[in-house]
Amino acid sequence: MINTILLLVVVGLAAGIFGAIFGIGGGMIVTPILTLLMGLDIKYAIGASIISVIATSSGATVAYLKDDMLNLRVAMFLEIATTVGAIVGAILTGVLPSMVLYMLFGLLLLFSAWNMFRKMRAGKETSEAIQADSLSTKLKLNGSYYDNAVDKQIDYQVSNVPGGFAMMLGAGLASGLLGIGSGAFKVIAMDTIMKMPLKPSSATSNLMMGVTAAASATVYFFNGSIRPEIASPLAIGILVGATLGSKIMKHLRARVLRMIFIPILFYIGLQMFLKGFGVTI
């Protein structure tokens, strides 16, 4: 029993570090380990994964708010789209063929991974001149943060707000229809479409994931999917890991973050695309 608790804490620690750095939650670490390694029923693994997302968000958001890394206005604005999309997705469950949706969203992630790779090769990061659109100026979405890796204050403009909003509607739709996390979509919406730097994109995604997960956690709690003996050790490890991850991320260069994030994005996209054909990897 003690060994199991320690293992869950260690898994939570890894998931917290990973989730805080990349803004995609720790579900892709927690769920496979709980199901494949520990033989836990997928229902309880998903319940624990929801708790892990909330814990990652809580631990990382406090640190990122303190460091002024996340963009609170962008988070709240895009969360409207995610919430509406999730509600519509939940209503349409069973109406639209899930296999086709898996393939479409998988292709979108694969394209985004390729687009990020091109951006990285071109060396376009925070130095890229971005023109803010009128909507981002009106809503005061533009921001700034201090980048420890390059030791300077970076001001950035937010572009293509309608495109990012539409992407988040799609992300919410995917969450509601397919029951998947949408952390990768959130980062893509901000980094690739709205042209925000990767660091504030990841930090802002952490806050948004927690808001989204908190809404669905109530459902999982009342249907018995969340088991305290599993979720509690995980949450402890994740809170510590998320705090560490937020500190590590500040000192990583954006190029290094992309080098690690692109293969992750490619894997998630490939996994979703193949799932559309009934193949699980």
WOVENJO-V137708 format. One record per residue. PSI is psi as a letter, one per 40 degrees, with the letter a starting at -180 (999 if undefined). NEAR is the number of other C-alpha atoms within 10 Angstrom. Layout:
[[PSI/NEAR] [PSI/NEAR]]
//
This chain:
[[d/6] [d/7] [d/8] [d/13] [d/15] [d/14] [d/16] [d/26] [d/24] [d/18] [d/22] [d/32] [d/27] [d/21] [d/29] [d/36] [d/29] [d/24] [d/31] [d/36] [d/26] [e/27] [f/30] [e/28] [i/33] [e/32] [d/25] [e/16] [d/18] [d/24] [d/23] [d/16] [d/16] [d/21] [d/16] [d/11] [d/9] [e/12] [f/11] [i/15] [h/13] [d/15] [d/15] [d/20] [d/24] [d/22] [d/23] [d/27] [d/29] [d/30] [d/27] [d/32] [d/33] [d/26] [d/28] [d/38] [d/32] [d/21] [d/25] [d/32] [d/26] [d/16] [d/20] [d/24] [d/15] [d/10] [e/15] [f/17] [d/23] [i/26] [g/22] [d/16] [d/16] [d/24] [d/22] [d/15] [d/14] [d/23] [d/23] [d/14] [d/20] [d/30] [d/21] [d/17] [d/24] [d/24] [d/15] [d/17] [d/24] [d/18] [d/13] [e/14] [h/15] [e/11] [d/9] [i/11] [h/12] [d/16] [d/16] [d/14] [d/19] [d/24] [d/20] [d/16] [d/21] [d/24] [d/18] [d/17] [d/24] [d/23] [d/15] [d/22] [d/24] [d/16] [d/15] [d/21] [d/17] [d/12] [d/15] [d/17] [d/10] [e/9] [f/12] [h/15] [b/17] [e/17] [e/11] [h/11] [h/11] [h/14] [h/12] [h/18] [i/16] [d/13] [d/14] [d/19] [d/13] [d/9] [e/12] [f/13] [e/20] [i/19] [a/19] [i/16] [i/18] [h/15] [h/20] [d/13] [d/12] [e/13] [f/9] [i/10] [h/11] [h/14] [h/13] [i/22] [i/21] [h/26] [i/23] [f/19] [d/24] [d/15] [d/14] [d/25] [d/23] [d/16] [d/22] [d/28] [d/23] [d/21] [d/27] [d/31] [d/28] [d/25] [d/22] [d/25] [d/25] [e/18] [f/15] [i/15] [i/24] [f/24] [d/24] [d/22] [d/25] [d/30] [d/27] [d/28] [d/26] [d/30] [d/21] [d/21] [d/19] [e/24] [f/25] [i/25] [i/25] [d/23] [d/25] [d/24] [d/26] [d/30] [d/31] [d/28] [d/34] [d/33] [d/29] [d/24] [d/26] [d/21] [d/19] [d/21] [d/20] [d/14] [d/12] [e/13] [d/19] [d/11] [d/13] [d/19] [d/14] [d/9] [e/9] [e/11] [e/19] [h/24] [h/14] [d/12] [e/12] [d/20] [d/22] [d/19] [d/20] [d/28] [d/28] [d/18] [d/25] [d/37] [d/26] [d/20] [d/28] [d/33] [d/24] [d/21] [d/26] [d/29] [d/18] [d/13] [d/23] [d/19] [e/13] [i/16] [i/16] [d/20] [d/16] [d/10] [d/16] [d/19] [d/13] [d/11] [d/19] [d/20] [d/15] [d/17] [d/24] [d/19] [d/17] [d/19] [d/25] [d/21] [d/18] [d/27] [d/25] [d/17] [d/19] [d/20] [e/12] [e/10] [h/10] [h/11] [999/9]]
//
